Amino acid sequence: MPHDQHQPPVTTVQLNHTNVYATDQRTSAEFIAEVLGLRVSAPAGPFLPVDLGNGVTLDYYEGATNRSSHSTTRSSCPTISSTP
């Protein structure tokens, strides 16, 4: 048997967006877009995305949270795929 048939499948992970919770999503998205020299994209559902130009967006969300106003909560949702 060739050696490659004994190798497990390769799993790749690609980050495609990060949710950024903010008390004012418009102000927050515009701030980071200006700092990075980017533009705020059109809303996508409850999210206000800033496209980083590398396949990743920062998706600003304005919602209730149990954290103080000085805290930032982020969650990342990678795309996972396997190849044989």
Secondary structure, 3 states (H helix, E strand, C coil): CCHHHHCCCEEEEEEEEEEEECCCHHHHHHHHHHHHCCCECCCECCEEEEECCCCCEEEEECCCCCCCCCCCCEEEEEEEEEEC
